[in-house]
Amino acid sequence: MFDSLYIAWKYILFHKWKTAILVAVISLTFYLPAGVEALVDETTRQLRLRASETPLLIGAKGSEAELVLNSLYFDTKPPAEMTMAAKQRVRTSGYAEAIPLYVRFRTRDKPIVGTTLEYFAFRELEIKSGRQFAILGECVIGAEIASEFGVAPGDSMLSQSENIFDLAGVYPLKMKVVGVLRASGTPDDTAVFVDLKTAWIIAGLGHGHQDLAQEETADSLLKKEGNLLTANASVQTYTEITEQNAASFHFHGNPNTFPVTAIVALPHDRRSKTLLVGKFQSAGEELQIVQPTETMERLLASIIRVRTFVLAGSILLGTATVLSVFLVFALSLRIRGQEIATMRKIGIASRRLVLIIVWEILLVVVSGGVIAMVLALLTRRFSAEAIQWFLL
């Protein structure tokens, strides 16, 4: 028996390229269903966890999925906007606390999240280095952004223009990085957080101007009549907020009419949650209230259906691969006719020849199976990191 195993081992080592290809094909065939299963399980776990940690979302009428994905994962295009008056409605109801979100702009293709300090306590986000934002123009970045771009407190990040042909004069804002968040393994790691007012400045709702009373701006002055100063078109609209110009930034209009994309509602108890849901489901209501867990389960149902098709396809592919492997062995036996005839002439019995061939097949199949098992275990072990790498 062991001499047959030894001959089979020497044969597959001699034909190393053929053996390597067969082992690779078999290992990938066995690994694909297990790998897909591990990744899908981890994806659904992470999606469910983020949704379960968010009791309620309030947004403008539209796609529930778009609202949830944008508010929880800062992904997809921004949903329809509503006004800050929605936050006041939630608070005055007495049923819940409200955390506004304005997720519309990006920097270096990463989302800029306009919010309040309550968001960090809600998500249990901690500052690893630096401090929390305190004035206009400051931002706090996620751990992944700091690592990917080598950004640290004291550096700057520039918001991206939504339209390079913007005729409204809304210029990119140079934001000062004042803090880096500790890694949380969530979409917060790849976001840039700013105060709501800073996000509104990016949107062009607030701005600052040069002080026309200063000598260095004399060229921009057209006319001076007492305290009334008239400037020409060369007056600079600031794209960076500093200690020197911060006082010149101001907003036009009522802040309650300024936009947000979502409100995270944190009910005080189950009864308050039920009453708040009912309050935003009355006839004629312009806003929608969403329970992220329910919306996410509907999305996951689609993922699970896709997984079923993928696994079914993997099984069919595996069957075809196994048949192909056996075909390779069958053709190999025909090619090895002279070799087998020689082995018979030197006295090797037919039963021993069959045993050698069986050992060759087993060694290849078992090697592929072991590699597939190792890959599957590694995928399950590092599935969380893999999902974050793909999604974040």
C-alpha positions in Angstrom: 0.0 0.0 0.0 2.7 2.5 1.0 4.8 1.7 -2.0 1.8 2.5 -4.2 1.4 5.8 -2.4 5.1 6.5 -2.8 4.9 5.9 -6.6 1.8 8.1 -6.9 3.5 10.8 -4.9 6.6 10.8 -7.1 4.4 10.9 -10.2 2.4 14.0 -9.2 5.6 15.7 -8.1 7.2 15.0 -11.5 4.2 16.5 -13.3 4.1 19.5 -11.0 2.4 21.9 -13.4 -0.5 19.6 -14.2 -0.9 18.8 -10.6 -0.8 22.5 -9.5 -3.5 23.4 -12.0 -5.7 20.5 -11.0 -5.3 21.3 -7.2 -6.1 25.0 -7.9 -9.2 24.2 -9.8 -10.5 21.8 -7.2 -9.6 24.1 -4.3 -11.4 27.0 -5.9 -14.4 24.8 -6.7 -14.7 23.7 -3.1 -13.9 27.2 -1.7 -16.4 29.3 -3.7 -19.6 28.2 -1.9 -18.0 28.3 1.5 -16.4 31.7 0.9 -19.6 33.2 -0.5 -21.5 31.9 2.5 -19.0 33.4 5.0 -19.0 36.8 3.3 -22.8 37.0 3.0 -23.2 36.0 6.7 -20.8 38.7 7.8 -22.4 41.3 5.5 -25.9 40.6 6.8 -24.6 40.7 10.4 -23.0 44.1 10.0 -26.0 45.5 8.2 -28.4 44.2 10.8 -26.1 45.5 13.6 -25.9 49.1 12.3 -29.7 49.2 11.6 -30.6 47.7 15.0 -28.5 50.4 16.8 -30.6 53.2 15.1 -34.2 53.2 16.4 -35.9 55.6 13.9 -35.0 57.8 11.0 -37.1 60.7 9.7 -36.7 62.1 6.2 -38.5 63.6 3.3 -41.0 61.4 1.5 -39.2 59.1 -1.0 -37.2 55.9 -1.0 -36.9 54.3 2.4 -33.8 52.3 1.3 -32.1 55.4 0.0 -32.8 57.2 3.3 -31.4 54.4 5.4 -28.3 53.7 3.3 -27.4 57.4 3.2 -28.0 58.0 6.9 -26.4 54.8 8.2 -23.7 54.1 5.7 -23.3 57.6 4.1 -23.7 55.8 0.7 -25.9 56.3 -2.3 -27.0 59.7 -3.6 -28.4 62.1 -1.0 -32.2 61.6 -0.4 -34.6 64.5 -0.7 -33.9 67.3 1.8 -36.2 68.5 4.5 -35.8 71.5 6.9 -34.4 71.7 10.4 -38.0 72.3 11.5 -38.4 68.5 11.6 -35.9 68.4 14.5 -37.9 70.9 16.5 -41.1 68.8 15.8 -39.4 65.7 17.3 -38.2 67.5 20.4 -41.4 69.4 21.1 -43.3 66.1 20.8 -41.6 65.0 24.0 -41.2 61.4 22.7 -37.6 61.4 21.5 -34.3 63.2 21.2 -33.3 64.3 17.7 -29.9 64.2 16.0 -29.8 66.0 12.6 -27.7 64.7 9.6 -26.8 66.5 6.5 -25.0 64.0 4.2 -24.6 65.6 0.8 -21.1 66.7 0.1 -17.8 64.8 -0.3 -14.1 65.3 0.1 -11.6 63.1 -1.7 -14.6 60.9 -2.6 -15.3 60.4 1.1 -18.6 61.6 2.7 -18.8 64.8 4.7 -21.4 64.4 7.5 -22.8 67.5 9.0 -24.2 66.8 12.4 -24.1 67.8 16.1 -21.9 66.6 19.0 -24.8 64.3 20.2 -24.1 62.0 17.2 -20.7 61.0 18.7 -22.2 60.1 22.0 -25.0 58.1 20.2 -22.5 56.1 18.1 -20.0 55.9 21.0 -17.3 57.4 18.9 -14.1 58.5 20.7 -11.4 60.9 19.8 -8.0 59.1 19.4 -5.9 62.2 18.7 -6.7 65.9 18.7 -10.0 67.3 19.9 -13.6 67.6 18.8 -14.7 70.3 16.4 -15.6 73.6 18.1 -15.9 76.4 15.6 -16.9 76.8 11.9 -14.6 75.2 9.4 -13.2 72.5 11.7 -13.7 68.8 11.0 -13.0 65.4 12.7 -12.1 62.5 10.5 -12.5 58.7 10.7 -9.6 56.4 11.4 -9.6 55.0 7.8 -9.3 58.4 6.3 -6.4 59.3 8.5 -4.7 56.0 7.6 -5.4 56.2 3.8 -4.5 59.8 3.2 -2.0 60.3 6.0 -4.0 63.1 7.5 -3.5 64.2 11.1 -4.8 67.1 13.3 -3.4 70.4 11.9 -3.8 69.3 8.3 -6.6 70.4 5.9 -9.2 68.8 3.6 -11.0 70.5 0.8 -14.6 69.9 0.0 -15.5 68.9 -3.5 -17.7 71.0 -5.7 -20.9 69.3 -6.8 -20.7 71.0 -10.2 -17.6 72.4 -11.8 -19.9 74.8 -13.7 -21.4 76.2 -10.5 -22.5 79.7 -11.4 -23.8 80.5 -7.9 -20.3 81.1 -6.6 -20.4 78.3 -4.0 -16.7 77.6 -3.6 -15.0 74.5 -2.0 -14.4 75.0 1.7 -10.9 74.3 3.2 -11.6 72.5 6.4 -9.1 72.3 9.2 -8.7 68.8 10.7 -8.7 69.0 14.5 -9.3 65.4 15.5 -9.1 61.8 14.5 -11.6 59.2 15.7 -10.7 55.9 17.2 -11.4 53.0 14.8 -14.9 51.6 15.3 -15.1 49.1 12.4 -18.2 51.0 11.0 -18.9 53.5 8.2 -17.9 56.3 10.6 -14.3 55.3 10.0 -14.5 56.6 6.4 -16.5 59.9 7.1 -15.5 63.5 7.7 -17.6 65.0 10.4 -18.4 68.7 10.6 -20.8 70.9 12.4 -24.1 71.5 10.7 -23.3 75.2 10.2 -20.1 74.2 8.5 -22.1 71.9 6.1 -24.4 74.8 5.4 -21.5 77.0 4.5 -20.4 74.4 2.0 -23.9 74.5 0.6 -23.6 78.2 0.2 -26.1 79.2 2.8 -23.5 81.0 4.9 -20.5 83.0 3.8 -17.9 85.6 4.8 -16.4 88.6 3.1 -13.3 90.7 3.3 -13.3 93.6 5.6 -13.6 96.6 3.2 -12.4 99.0 5.9 -9.0 97.4 5.8 -6.2 99.1 3.8 -5.4 95.9 1.9 -8.9 95.8 0.4 -8.8 99.3 -0.9 -8.6 98.1 -4.5 -12.0 96.3 -4.1 -13.8 99.5 -2.9 -15.9 101.3 -5.4 -17.6 103.9 -3.3 -17.7 105.0 0.4 -20.6 107.1 1.7 -20.3 107.5 5.4 -20.6 104.0 6.9 -21.9 102.6 3.6 -19.3 100.7 1.6 -19.8 99.5 -2.0 -17.4 96.9 -3.4 -16.6 95.6 -6.8 -16.6 92.0 -8.1 -13.1 91.4 -6.9 -14.2 91.0 -3.2 -13.1 87.5 -2.2 -15.6 85.0 -0.8 -13.6 83.1 1.7 -13.0 79.4 1.2 -11.2 79.0 4.5 -12.4 80.0 7.9 -9.7 81.4 10.2 -9.6 83.2 13.5 -9.2 86.5 11.5 -12.2 86.1 9.3 -14.5 83.8 11.4 -16.5 86.8 12.6 -17.4 87.8 9.1 -19.2 84.6 8.4 -23.0 84.8 8.6 -26.2 83.1 7.4 -29.2 84.6 5.6 -32.6 83.3 6.6 -34.1 81.4 9.5 -32.0 78.3 10.6 -35.3 76.3 10.9 -35.6 76.5 7.1 -32.1 75.2 6.4 -31.8 71.7 5.0 -30.9 68.4 6.5 -31.2 64.9 4.9 -32.3 63.0 8.0 -33.2 63.1 11.6 -32.1 60.2 13.9 -34.9 60.0 16.5 -34.0 58.4 19.8 -37.3 57.5 21.6 -37.3 57.6 25.4 -39.1 54.2 25.6 -41.2 51.8 23.6 -44.4 53.7 24.2 -42.8 56.9 23.0 -41.5 55.1 19.9 -45.0 53.9 19.0 -46.5 57.4 19.5 -43.8 59.1 17.5 -44.3 56.7 14.6 -48.0 57.3 14.6 -47.4 61.1 14.7 -45.5 61.0 11.4 -47.9 58.6 9.7 -50.9 60.8 9.7 -52.7 61.7 6.4 -51.1 64.5 4.5 -47.8 64.2 6.3 -44.9 65.4 4.2 -42.2 63.5 6.0 -41.7 59.8 6.5 -40.5 57.9 9.5 -38.6 54.7 9.0 -37.6 51.8 11.2 -34.1 50.9 9.8 -34.4 47.3 11.0 -37.5 46.6 8.9 -36.1 48.4 5.8 -32.8 46.5 6.2 -34.6 43.1 6.4 -36.3 43.8 3.1 -33.0 44.6 1.5 -31.3 41.6 3.0 -34.1 39.4 1.7 -32.9 40.3 -1.8 -29.3 39.6 -0.8 -30.3 36.1 0.5 -32.2 35.4 -2.8 -29.1 36.4 -4.7 -27.0 34.1 -2.5 -29.2 31.2 -3.3 -28.7 31.7 -7.0 -24.9 32.1 -6.5 -24.7 28.9 -4.4 -26.8 27.0 -7.0 -24.5 28.3 -9.7 -21.5 27.2 -7.6 -22.9 23.7 -7.3 -23.4 23.4 -11.0 -19.9 24.8 -11.7 -18.5 22.4 -9.1 -20.2 19.5 -10.8 -18.8 20.5 -14.2 -15.4 21.0 -12.7 -15.3 17.6 -11.0 -16.4 15.9 -14.3 -13.7 17.9 -16.1 -11.0 16.7 -13.6 -12.0 13.1 -14.1 -11.9 13.6 -17.8 -8.4 14.9 -17.4 -7.4 11.8 -15.5 -9.1 9.6 -18.1 -7.3 11.2 -20.9 -4.1 11.1 -18.9 -4.5 7.3 -18.6 -4.8 7.0 -22.4 -1.7 9.0 -22.9 0.2 6.9 -20.3 -0.6 3.7 -22.1 3.0 2.9 -22.9 4.0 3.7 -19.3 1.4 1.4 -17.9 2.4 -1.4 -20.3 6.0 -1.0 -19.1 4.9 -1.3 -15.5 3.0 -4.5 -16.3 6.1 -6.0 -18.0 8.2 -5.4 -14.9 5.7 -7.3 -12.8 3.3 -4.9 -11.3 -0.1 -6.4 -10.9 -3.3 -4.8 -12.3 -4.7 -4.3 -8.8 -1.5 -2.5 -7.8 -1.8 -0.3 -10.9 -5.3 0.6 -10.1 -4.3 1.5 -6.5 -1.5 3.8 -7.8 -4.0 5.7 -10.0 -6.5 5.9 -7.1 -3.8 7.3 -4.9 -2.9 9.9 -7.5 -6.5 11.1 -7.7 -6.9 11.1 -3.9 -3.7 13.1 -3.4 -4.9 15.8 -5.9 -8.4 15.9 -4.5 -7.4 15.9 -0.9 -4.8 18.6 -1.5 -7.4 20.8 -3.2 -9.9 20.1 -0.4 -7.4 21.1 2.3 -6.5 24.3 0.6 -10.2 25.1 0.2 -10.8 24.5 3.9 -7.9 26.7 4.9 -9.2 29.5 2.6 -12.7 29.1 4.0 -11.5 29.3 7.6 -9.4 32.4 6.8 -12.4 34.0 5.0 -14.6 33.4 8.0 -11.9 34.6 10.4 -11.2 37.8 8.4 -14.7 38.3 6.9 -15.3 41.5 8.9 -12.1 43.1 7.7 -12.8 41.9 4.1 -16.3 43.5 4.1 -15.0 46.7 5.6 -12.3 46.8 2.9 -14.8 46.4 0.1 -17.5 48.7 1.6 -15.4 51.3 3.2 
